Amino acid sequence: MSVTAHLQELRRKHQVLSEEVEQAQRSPGVSDLTIAEMKKQKLKLKEEISRLAT
């Protein structure tokens, strides 16, 4: 997999996770711990994207 393709996949995963976090925050049944874990995953993806893009 090329770096460009890998970056595109990471960006797609980040976007999907972002939408899931937003939805989870609107759902009263989702725990704060679950949302925090999702945000950590999102941050890791963002850091990986930044690392590869430079």
C-alpha distance matrix in Angstrom:
0.0 3.8 6.6 8.2 6.3 6.4 9.9 10.8 10.3 12.2 14.8 15.2 15.9 18.2 20.1 20.6 21.8 24.0 25.6 26.2 27.9 30.1 31.1 31.8 34.0 36.0 36.5 39.5 38.4 35.3 36.1 35.5 33.7 31.1 30.6 30.4 27.7 25.7 26.3 25.1 21.8 21.5 22.5 19.9 17.2 19.0 19.2 15.5 14.9 17.8 16.7 13.3 15.1 17.7
3.8 0.0 3.8 5.4 5.2 6.1 8.6 9.9 10.7 12.3 14.2 15.4 16.6 18.3 20.1 21.2 22.5 24.2 26.0 27.0 28.5 30.4 31.8 32.7 34.5 36.6 37.5 40.5 39.8 36.5 37.3 36.4 34.8 32.4 31.5 31.1 28.7 26.6 26.6 25.5 22.5 21.7 22.3 19.9 17.1 18.2 18.3 14.8 13.6 16.0 14.9 11.2 12.4 14.9
6.6 3.8 0.0 3.8 5.5 5.0 6.1 8.6 9.8 10.4 12.1 14.1 15.2 16.2 18.2 19.9 20.8 22.1 24.4 25.5 26.5 28.4 30.2 31.0 32.5 34.8 35.9 38.8 38.3 34.9 35.4 34.2 32.7 30.5 29.4 28.7 26.5 24.5 24.1 23.0 20.2 19.3 19.3 17.1 14.4 15.0 14.9 11.6 10.2 12.3 11.3 7.5 8.7 11.2
8.2 5.4 3.8 0.0 3.8 5.4 5.1 6.2 8.7 9.9 10.5 12.3 14.3 15.2 16.5 18.5 19.9 20.9 22.8 24.4 25.6 27.1 28.8 30.1 31.5 33.5 34.8 37.9 37.7 34.5 35.3 34.1 33.0 30.7 29.2 28.9 27.0 24.5 24.1 23.5 20.7 19.2 19.6 18.0 14.8 15.0 15.7 12.8 10.4 12.6 12.7 9.0 8.7 11.8
6.3 5.2 5.5 3.8 0.0 3.8 5.4 5.1 6.2 8.7 9.9 10.6 12.4 14.2 15.4 16.6 18.3 19.8 21.3 22.7 24.3 25.9 27.2 28.5 30.3 32.1 33.2 36.3 35.8 32.7 33.8 33.0 31.8 29.2 28.0 28.0 25.9 23.3 23.4 23.0 19.8 18.5 19.6 17.9 14.5 15.5 16.7 13.6 11.5 14.5 14.7 11.3 11.6 15.0
6.4 6.1 5.0 5.4 3.8 0.0 3.8 5.4 5.1 6.2 8.6 9.8 10.6 12.2 14.3 15.4 16.4 18.2 20.1 21.0 22.3 24.4 25.8 26.6 28.4 30.6 31.5 34.4 33.8 30.5 31.2 30.3 28.9 26.4 25.4 25.1 22.8 20.5 20.6 19.8 16.6 15.8 16.7 14.6 11.4 12.8 13.6 10.3 9.0 12.3 12.1 9.0 10.4 13.7
9.9 8.6 6.1 5.1 5.4 3.8 0.0 3.8 5.4 5.0 6.1 8.5 9.8 10.4 12.2 14.2 15.2 16.2 18.4 19.8 20.7 22.5 24.3 25.3 26.7 28.9 30.2 33.2 32.9 29.6 30.3 29.1 27.9 25.7 24.1 23.8 21.9 19.5 19.0 18.5 15.7 14.1 14.6 13.2 9.8 10.2 11.4 8.7 6.2 9.3 10.0 7.2 7.5 11.2
10.8 9.9 8.6 6.2 5.1 5.4 3.8 0.0 3.8 5.5 5.1 6.1 8.7 9.8 10.6 12.4 14.2 15.2 16.7 18.4 19.9 21.2 22.8 24.2 25.8 27.6 28.9 32.1 31.9 28.9 30.0 29.1 28.3 25.7 24.1 24.3 22.6 19.7 19.5 19.6 16.7 14.7 16.1 15.2 11.5 11.9 14.0 11.7 9.0 12.1 13.5 10.9 10.6 14.3
10.3 10.7 9.8 8.7 6.2 5.1 5.4 3.8 0.0 3.8 5.4 5.0 6.2 8.5 9.9 10.6 12.2 14.1 15.5 16.5 18.2 20.1 21.2 22.3 24.3 26.1 27.0 30.1 29.6 26.5 27.7 27.1 26.0 23.2 22.0 22.4 20.3 17.4 17.9 17.9 14.5 13.2 15.1 13.8 10.2 11.8 13.9 11.4 9.7 13.4 14.4 12.1 12.8 16.5
12.2 12.3 10.4 9.9 8.7 6.2 5.0 5.5 3.8 0.0 3.8 5.4 5.1 6.1 8.6 9.9 10.4 12.1 14.3 15.2 16.2 18.3 19.9 20.6 22.3 24.6 25.5 28.4 28.0 24.7 25.5 24.4 23.3 20.8 19.5 19.4 17.4 14.8 14.7 14.5 11.3 9.9 11.4 10.1 6.4 8.1 10.2 8.0 6.6 10.4 11.6 10.1 11.0 14.6
14.8 14.2 12.1 10.5 9.9 8.6 6.1 5.1 5.4 3.8 0.0 3.8 5.4 5.0 6.2 8.6 9.8 10.3 12.4 14.2 15.1 16.6 18.5 19.7 21.0 23.0 24.5 27.6 27.6 24.5 25.5 24.3 23.7 21.3 19.3 19.5 18.2 15.2 14.6 15.2 12.5 10.0 11.6 11.5 7.8 7.9 10.9 9.8 7.2 10.3 12.6 11.4 11.0 14.6
15.2 15.4 14.1 12.3 10.6 9.8 8.5 6.1 5.0 5.4 3.8 0.0 3.8 5.4 5.1 6.2 8.6 9.8 10.8 12.4 14.3 15.6 16.8 18.3 20.1 21.7 22.8 26.2 26.0 23.1 24.6 24.0 23.5 20.6 18.9 19.8 18.3 15.0 15.2 16.3 13.3 11.1 13.6 13.6 10.0 10.9 14.1 12.8 10.7 14.1 16.1 14.7 14.6 18.3
15.9 16.6 15.2 14.3 12.4 10.6 9.8 8.7 6.2 5.1 5.4 3.8 0.0 3.8 5.4 5.1 6.1 8.4 10.0 10.5 12.1 14.3 15.3 16.2 18.2 20.2 20.9 24.0 23.5 20.4 21.6 21.1 20.3 17.3 16.0 16.8 14.9 11.7 12.5 13.2 9.9 8.4 11.4 11.1 7.8 9.8 12.8 11.6 10.7 14.1 15.8 15.0 15.6 19.1
18.2 18.3 16.2 15.2 14.2 12.2 10.4 9.8 8.5 6.1 5.0 5.4 3.8 0.0 3.8 5.5 5.1 6.0 8.7 9.8 10.4 12.3 14.2 15.0 16.4 18.6 19.9 22.8 22.8 19.6 20.5 19.4 18.9 16.4 14.4 14.8 13.6 10.3 10.0 11.1 8.6 5.8 8.5 9.2 6.2 7.0 10.5 10.4 9.2 12.0 14.4 14.3 14.5 17.7
20.1 20.1 18.2 16.5 15.4 14.3 12.2 10.6 9.9 8.6 6.2 5.1 5.4 3.8 0.0 3.8 5.4 5.0 6.3 8.7 9.9 10.7 12.5 14.2 15.5 17.1 18.7 21.9 22.3 19.4 20.9 20.1 20.2 17.5 15.2 16.3 15.7 12.0 11.8 13.8 11.7 8.7 11.5 12.8 9.9 10.1 13.8 13.9 12.0 14.6 17.4 17.0 16.5 19.9
20.6 21.2 19.9 18.5 16.6 15.4 14.2 12.4 10.6 9.9 8.6 6.2 5.1 5.5 3.8 0.0 3.8 5.4 5.2 6.3 8.7 10.0 10.7 12.3 14.4 15.7 16.7 20.0 19.9 17.2 19.1 18.8 18.9 15.7 13.9 15.7 14.6 10.9 11.9 14.0 11.4 9.4 12.9 13.9 11.3 12.5 16.0 15.7 14.6 17.5 19.8 19.3 19.4 22.9
21.8 22.5 20.8 19.9 18.3 16.4 15.2 14.2 12.2 10.4 9.8 8.6 6.1 5.1 5.4 3.8 0.0 3.8 5.4 4.9 6.1 8.6 9.7 10.2 12.2 14.3 15.1 18.1 17.8 14.7 16.1 15.5 15.3 12.3 10.5 12.0 10.9 7.2 8.2 10.4 8.1 6.4 10.1 11.3 9.5 10.9 14.2 14.5 14.1 16.7 18.9 19.1 19.5 22.6
24.0 24.2 22.1 20.9 19.8 18.2 16.2 15.2 14.1 12.1 10.3 9.8 8.4 6.0 5.0 5.4 3.8 0.0 3.8 5.4 5.1 6.3 8.7 9.9 10.7 12.8 14.5 17.5 18.0 15.1 16.4 15.3 15.9 13.4 10.6 12.1 12.1 8.5 8.1 11.0 9.9 7.0 10.0 12.3 10.7 10.8 14.3 15.4 14.4 16.4 19.2 19.7 19.5 22.4
25.6 26.0 24.4 22.8 21.3 20.1 18.4 16.7 15.5 14.3 12.4 10.8 10.0 8.7 6.3 5.2 5.4 3.8 0.0 3.8 5.4 5.1 6.2 8.6 10.0 11.0 12.6 16.0 16.7 14.3 16.4 16.1 17.1 14.3 11.7 14.1 14.3 10.6 11.0 14.2 12.9 10.5 13.7 15.9 14.1 14.4 18.0 18.8 17.6 19.8 22.6 22.8 22.5 25.6
26.2 27.0 25.5 24.4 22.7 21.0 19.8 18.4 16.5 15.2 14.2 12.4 10.5 9.8 8.7 6.3 4.9 5.4 3.8 0.0 3.8 5.4 5.1 6.0 8.5 10.0 10.5 13.8 13.7 11.1 13.3 13.5 14.2 11.0 9.1 12.0 11.7 8.2 9.8 12.9 11.5 10.2 13.7 15.5 14.2 15.4 18.6 19.3 18.8 21.2 23.6 23.9 24.2 27.2
27.9 28.5 26.5 25.6 24.3 22.3 20.7 19.9 18.2 16.2 15.1 14.3 12.1 10.4 9.9 8.7 6.1 5.1 5.4 3.8 0.0 3.8 5.4 5.0 6.1 8.7 9.9 12.5 13.0 10.0 11.4 10.7 11.7 9.2 6.3 8.9 9.7 6.5 7.1 10.6 10.4 9.0 11.9 14.3 13.8 14.4 17.4 18.7 18.6 20.4 22.9 23.8 24.0 26.7
30.1 30.4 28.4 27.1 25.9 24.4 22.5 21.2 20.1 18.3 16.6 15.6 14.3 12.3 10.7 10.0 8.6 6.3 5.1 5.4 3.8 0.0 3.8 5.5 5.2 6.6 8.9 12.0 13.4 11.2 13.1 12.4 14.3 12.2 9.1 11.8 13.2 10.2 10.1 13.9 13.9 11.9 14.4 17.2 16.5 16.4 19.7 21.2 20.5 22.1 25.0 25.8 25.5 28.2
31.1 31.8 30.2 28.8 27.2 25.8 24.3 22.8 21.2 19.9 18.5 16.8 15.3 14.2 12.5 10.7 9.7 8.7 6.2 5.1 5.4 3.8 0.0 3.8 5.4 5.2 6.4 10.0 11.1 9.5 12.3 12.7 14.7 12.1 9.9 13.3 14.3 11.4 12.4 16.0 15.6 14.2 17.2 19.6 18.7 19.2 22.5 23.6 23.0 25.0 27.7 28.3 28.2 31.1
31.8 32.7 31.0 30.1 28.5 26.6 25.3 24.2 22.3 20.6 19.7 18.3 16.2 15.0 14.2 12.3 10.2 9.9 8.6 6.0 5.0 5.5 3.8 0.0 3.8 5.3 5.0 7.9 8.3 5.9 8.5 9.2 11.1 8.6 6.7 10.4 11.5 9.4 10.8 14.2 14.2 13.6 16.4 18.6 18.4 19.3 22.2 23.4 23.5 25.4 27.7 28.6 29.0 31.7
34.0 34.5 32.5 31.5 30.3 28.4 26.7 25.8 24.3 22.3 21.0 20.1 18.2 16.4 15.5 14.4 12.2 10.7 10.0 8.5 6.1 5.2 5.4 3.8 0.0 3.8 5.5 7.4 9.3 7.3 8.9 8.4 11.2 9.9 7.1 10.2 12.4 10.7 10.9 14.5 15.4 14.4 16.5 19.3 19.4 19.6 22.4 24.2 24.2 25.6 28.1 29.4 29.5 31.9
36.0 36.6 34.8 33.5 32.1 30.6 28.9 27.6 26.1 24.6 23.0 21.7 20.2 18.6 17.1 15.7 14.3 12.8 11.0 10.0 8.7 6.6 5.2 5.3 3.8 0.0 3.8 6.4 9.0 8.6 11.0 11.4 14.4 12.9 10.7 13.9 16.0 14.1 14.5 18.2 18.7 17.5 19.9 22.7 22.4 22.6 25.6 27.3 26.9 28.4 31.2 32.2 32.0 34.6
36.5 37.5 35.9 34.8 33.2 31.5 30.2 28.9 27.0 25.5 24.5 22.8 20.9 19.9 18.7 16.7 15.1 14.5 12.6 10.5 9.9 8.9 6.4 5.0 5.5 3.8 0.0 3.8 5.5 5.9 9.1 10.7 13.4 11.6 10.5 14.1 15.6 14.1 15.5 18.7 19.1 18.6 21.2 23.6 23.5 24.2 27.0 28.5 28.4 30.2 32.7 33.6 33.8 36.5
39.5 40.5 38.8 37.9 36.3 34.4 33.2 32.1 30.1 28.4 27.6 26.2 24.0 22.8 21.9 20.0 18.1 17.5 16.0 13.8 12.5 12.0 10.0 7.9 7.4 6.4 3.8 0.0 3.8 5.6 7.8 9.7 12.8 11.9 11.3 14.5 16.4 15.7 17.0 20.0 20.9 20.7 23.0 25.4 25.8 26.5 29.0 30.7 31.0 32.6 34.9 36.1 36.5 39.0
38.4 39.8 38.3 37.7 35.8 33.8 32.9 31.9 29.6 28.0 27.6 26.0 23.5 22.8 22.3 19.9 17.8 18.0 16.7 13.7 13.0 13.4 11.1 8.3 9.3 9.0 5.5 3.8 0.0 3.8 6.4 9.5 11.6 10.4 11.0 14.2 15.4 15.0 17.0 19.6 20.1 20.6 23.1 24.9 25.4 26.7 29.1 30.3 31.0 32.8 34.8 35.9 36.7 39.2
35.3 36.5 34.9 34.5 32.7 30.5 29.6 28.9 26.5 24.7 24.5 23.1 20.4 19.6 19.4 17.2 14.7 15.1 14.3 11.1 10.0 11.2 9.5 5.9 7.3 8.6 5.9 5.6 3.8 0.0 3.8 6.7 8.4 6.7 7.3 10.6 11.6 11.3 13.3 15.8 16.3 17.0 19.4 21.2 21.8 23.1 25.4 26.7 27.4 29.2 31.1 32.3 33.2 35.7
36.1 37.3 35.4 35.3 33.8 31.2 30.3 30.0 27.7 25.5 25.5 24.6 21.6 20.5 20.9 19.1 16.1 16.4 16.4 13.3 11.4 13.1 12.3 8.5 8.9 11.0 9.1 7.8 6.4 3.8 0.0 3.8 5.3 5.3 6.5 8.7 10.1 11.0 12.6 14.5 15.8 16.9 18.7 20.4 21.7 22.9 24.7 26.3 27.5 29.0 30.6 32.2 33.2 35.4
35.5 36.4 34.2 34.1 33.0 30.3 29.1 29.1 27.1 24.4 24.3 24.0 21.1 19.4 20.1 18.8 15.5 15.3 16.1 13.5 10.7 12.4 12.7 9.2 8.4 11.4 10.7 9.7 9.5 6.7 3.8 0.0 3.8 5.4 5.1 6.1 8.6 9.9 10.4 12.3 14.3 15.1 16.3 18.4 20.0 20.8 22.4 24.4 25.6 26.7 28.4 30.3 31.2 33.2
33.7 34.8 32.7 33.0 31.8 28.9 27.9 28.3 26.0 23.3 23.7 23.5 20.3 18.9 20.2 18.9 15.3 15.9 17.1 14.2 11.7 14.3 14.7 11.1 11.2 14.4 13.4 12.8 11.6 8.4 5.3 3.8 0.0 3.8 5.4 5.0 6.2 8.7 9.8 10.5 12.5 14.2 15.2 16.6 18.6 19.9 21.0 22.7 24.4 25.7 26.9 28.8 30.2 32.0
31.1 32.4 30.5 30.7 29.2 26.4 25.7 25.7 23.2 20.8 21.3 20.6 17.3 16.4 17.5 15.7 12.3 13.4 14.3 11.0 9.2 12.2 12.1 8.6 9.9 12.9 11.6 11.9 10.4 6.7 5.3 5.4 3.8 0.0 3.8 5.4 5.2 6.3 8.7 9.9 10.8 12.4 14.3 15.6 16.9 18.6 20.1 21.4 22.8 24.5 25.9 27.4 28.7 30.9
30.6 31.5 29.4 29.2 28.0 25.4 24.1 24.1 22.0 19.5 19.3 18.9 16.0 14.4 15.2 13.9 10.5 10.6 11.7 9.1 6.3 9.1 9.9 6.7 7.1 10.7 10.5 11.3 11.0 7.3 6.5 5.1 5.4 3.8 0.0 3.8 5.4 5.1 6.2 8.7 9.9 10.5 12.3 14.3 15.4 16.4 18.4 20.1 21.0 22.5 24.3 25.9 26.8 29.0
30.4 31.1 28.7 28.9 28.0 25.1 23.8 24.3 22.4 19.4 19.5 19.8 16.8 14.8 16.3 15.7 12.0 12.1 14.1 12.0 8.9 11.8 13.3 10.4 10.2 13.9 14.1 14.5 14.2 10.6 8.7 6.1 5.0 5.4 3.8 0.0 3.8 5.4 5.0 6.2 8.8 9.8 10.5 12.4 14.3 15.2 16.4 18.4 19.9 20.9 22.4 24.4 25.5 27.3
27.7 28.7 26.5 27.0 25.9 22.8 21.9 22.6 20.3 17.4 18.2 18.3 14.9 13.6 15.7 14.6 10.9 12.1 14.3 11.7 9.7 13.2 14.3 11.5 12.4 16.0 15.6 16.4 15.4 11.6 10.1 8.6 6.2 5.2 5.4 3.8 0.0 3.8 5.4 5.0 6.3 8.6 9.8 10.7 12.5 14.3 15.4 16.7 18.5 20.0 21.1 22.8 24.3 26.3
25.7 26.6 24.5 24.5 23.3 20.5 19.5 19.7 17.4 14.8 15.2 15.0 11.7 10.3 12.0 10.9 7.2 8.5 10.6 8.2 6.5 10.2 11.4 9.4 10.7 14.1 14.1 15.7 15.0 11.3 11.0 9.9 8.7 6.3 5.1 5.4 3.8 0.0 3.8 5.4 5.1 6.2 8.7 9.9 10.7 12.4 14.3 15.5 16.6 18.5 20.0 21.3 22.5 24.9
26.3 26.6 24.1 24.1 23.4 20.6 19.0 19.5 17.9 14.7 14.6 15.2 12.5 10.0 11.8 11.9 8.2 8.1 11.0 9.8 7.1 10.1 12.4 10.8 10.9 14.5 15.5 17.0 17.0 13.3 12.6 10.4 9.8 8.7 6.2 5.0 5.4 3.8 0.0 3.8 5.4 4.9 6.1 8.6 9.8 10.4 12.2 14.2 15.2 16.4 18.2 20.0 20.8 22.8
25.1 25.5 23.0 23.5 23.0 19.8 18.5 19.6 17.9 14.5 15.2 16.3 13.2 11.1 13.8 14.0 10.4 11.0 14.2 12.9 10.6 13.9 16.0 14.2 14.5 18.2 18.7 20.0 19.6 15.8 14.5 12.3 10.5 9.9 8.7 6.2 5.0 5.4 3.8 0.0 3.8 5.4 5.0 6.2 8.7 9.8 10.5 12.3 14.2 15.2 16.4 18.4 19.8 21.6
21.8 22.5 20.2 20.7 19.8 16.6 15.7 16.7 14.5 11.3 12.5 13.3 9.9 8.6 11.7 11.4 8.1 9.9 12.9 11.5 10.4 13.9 15.6 14.2 15.4 18.7 19.1 20.9 20.1 16.3 15.8 14.3 12.5 10.8 9.9 8.8 6.3 5.1 5.4 3.8 0.0 3.8 5.4 5.1 6.3 8.7 9.9 10.6 12.4 14.3 15.3 16.6 18.3 20.5
21.5 21.7 19.3 19.2 18.5 15.8 14.1 14.7 13.2 9.9 10.0 11.1 8.4 5.8 8.7 9.4 6.4 7.0 10.5 10.2 9.0 11.9 14.2 13.6 14.4 17.5 18.6 20.7 20.6 17.0 16.9 15.1 14.2 12.4 10.5 9.8 8.6 6.2 4.9 5.4 3.8 0.0 3.8 5.5 5.2 6.3 8.7 9.9 10.6 12.4 14.3 15.5 16.4 18.8
22.5 22.3 19.3 19.6 19.6 16.7 14.6 16.1 15.1 11.4 11.6 13.6 11.4 8.5 11.5 12.9 10.1 10.0 13.7 13.7 11.9 14.4 17.2 16.4 16.5 19.9 21.2 23.0 23.1 19.4 18.7 16.3 15.2 14.3 12.3 10.5 9.8 8.7 6.1 5.0 5.4 3.8 0.0 3.8 5.4 5.0 6.1 8.6 9.7 10.5 12.2 14.2 15.1 16.9
19.9 19.9 17.1 18.0 17.9 14.6 13.2 15.2 13.8 10.1 11.5 13.6 11.1 9.2 12.8 13.9 11.3 12.3 15.9 15.5 14.3 17.2 19.6 18.6 19.3 22.7 23.6 25.4 24.9 21.2 20.4 18.4 16.6 15.6 14.3 12.4 10.7 9.9 8.6 6.2 5.1 5.5 3.8 0.0 3.8 5.4 5.1 6.2 8.6 9.9 10.5 12.3 14.1 15.9
17.2 17.1 14.4 14.8 14.5 11.4 9.8 11.5 10.2 6.4 7.8 10.0 7.8 6.2 9.9 11.3 9.5 10.7 14.1 14.2 13.8 16.5 18.7 18.4 19.4 22.4 23.5 25.8 25.4 21.8 21.7 20.0 18.6 16.9 15.4 14.3 12.5 10.7 9.8 8.7 6.3 5.2 5.4 3.8 0.0 3.8 5.4 5.1 6.1 8.6 9.8 10.6 12.1 14.6
19.0 18.2 15.0 15.0 15.5 12.8 10.2 11.9 11.8 8.1 7.9 10.9 9.8 7.0 10.1 12.5 10.9 10.8 14.4 15.4 14.4 16.4 19.2 19.3 19.6 22.6 24.2 26.5 26.7 23.1 22.9 20.8 19.9 18.6 16.4 15.2 14.3 12.4 10.4 9.8 8.7 6.3 5.0 5.4 3.8 0.0 3.8 5.4 5.1 6.2 8.6 10.0 10.4 12.6
19.2 18.3 14.9 15.7 16.7 13.6 11.4 14.0 13.9 10.2 10.9 14.1 12.8 10.5 13.8 16.0 14.2 14.3 18.0 18.6 17.4 19.7 22.5 22.2 22.4 25.6 27.0 29.0 29.1 25.4 24.7 22.4 21.0 20.1 18.4 16.4 15.4 14.3 12.2 10.5 9.9 8.7 6.1 5.1 5.4 3.8 0.0 3.8 5.4 5.1 6.1 8.6 9.8 11.1
15.5 14.8 11.6 12.8 13.6 10.3 8.7 11.7 11.4 8.0 9.8 12.8 11.6 10.4 13.9 15.7 14.5 15.4 18.8 19.3 18.7 21.2 23.6 23.4 24.2 27.3 28.5 30.7 30.3 26.7 26.3 24.4 22.7 21.4 20.1 18.4 16.7 15.5 14.2 12.3 10.6 9.9 8.6 6.2 5.1 5.4 3.8 0.0 3.8 5.4 5.0 6.2 8.5 10.3
14.9 13.6 10.2 10.4 11.5 9.0 6.2 9.0 9.7 6.6 7.2 10.7 10.7 9.2 12.0 14.6 14.1 14.4 17.6 18.8 18.6 20.5 23.0 23.5 24.2 26.9 28.4 31.0 31.0 27.4 27.5 25.6 24.4 22.8 21.0 19.9 18.5 16.6 15.2 14.2 12.4 10.6 9.7 8.6 6.1 5.1 5.4 3.8 0.0 3.8 5.5 5.3 5.9 8.8
17.8 16.0 12.3 12.6 14.5 12.3 9.3 12.1 13.4 10.4 10.3 14.1 14.1 12.0 14.6 17.5 16.7 16.4 19.8 21.2 20.4 22.1 25.0 25.4 25.6 28.4 30.2 32.6 32.8 29.2 29.0 26.7 25.7 24.5 22.5 20.9 20.0 18.5 16.4 15.2 14.3 12.4 10.5 9.9 8.6 6.2 5.1 5.4 3.8 0.0 3.8 5.5 5.2 6.5
16.7 14.9 11.3 12.7 14.7 12.1 10.0 13.5 14.4 11.6 12.6 16.1 15.8 14.4 17.4 19.8 18.9 19.2 22.6 23.6 22.9 25.0 27.7 27.7 28.1 31.2 32.7 34.9 34.8 31.1 30.6 28.4 26.9 25.9 24.3 22.4 21.1 20.0 18.2 16.4 15.3 14.3 12.2 10.5 9.8 8.6 6.1 5.0 5.5 3.8 0.0 3.8 5.6 5.8
13.3 11.2 7.5 9.0 11.3 9.0 7.2 10.9 12.1 10.1 11.4 14.7 15.0 14.3 17.0 19.3 19.1 19.7 22.8 23.9 23.8 25.8 28.3 28.6 29.4 32.2 33.6 36.1 35.9 32.3 32.2 30.3 28.8 27.4 25.9 24.4 22.8 21.3 20.0 18.4 16.6 15.5 14.2 12.3 10.6 10.0 8.6 6.2 5.3 5.5 3.8 0.0 3.8 5.6
15.1 12.4 8.7 8.7 11.6 10.4 7.5 10.6 12.8 11.0 11.0 14.6 15.6 14.5 16.5 19.4 19.5 19.5 22.5 24.2 24.0 25.5 28.2 29.0 29.5 32.0 33.8 36.5 36.7 33.2 33.2 31.2 30.2 28.7 26.8 25.5 24.3 22.5 20.8 19.8 18.3 16.4 15.1 14.1 12.1 10.4 9.8 8.5 5.9 5.2 5.6 3.8 0.0 3.8
17.7 14.9 11.2 11.8 15.0 13.7 11.2 14.3 16.5 14.6 14.6 18.3 19.1 17.7 19.9 22.9 22.6 22.4 25.6 27.2 26.7 28.2 31.1 31.7 31.9 34.6 36.5 39.0 39.2 35.7 35.4 33.2 32.0 30.9 29.0 27.3 26.3 24.9 22.8 21.6 20.5 18.8 16.9 15.9 14.6 12.6 11.1 10.3 8.8 6.5 5.8 5.6 3.8 0.0
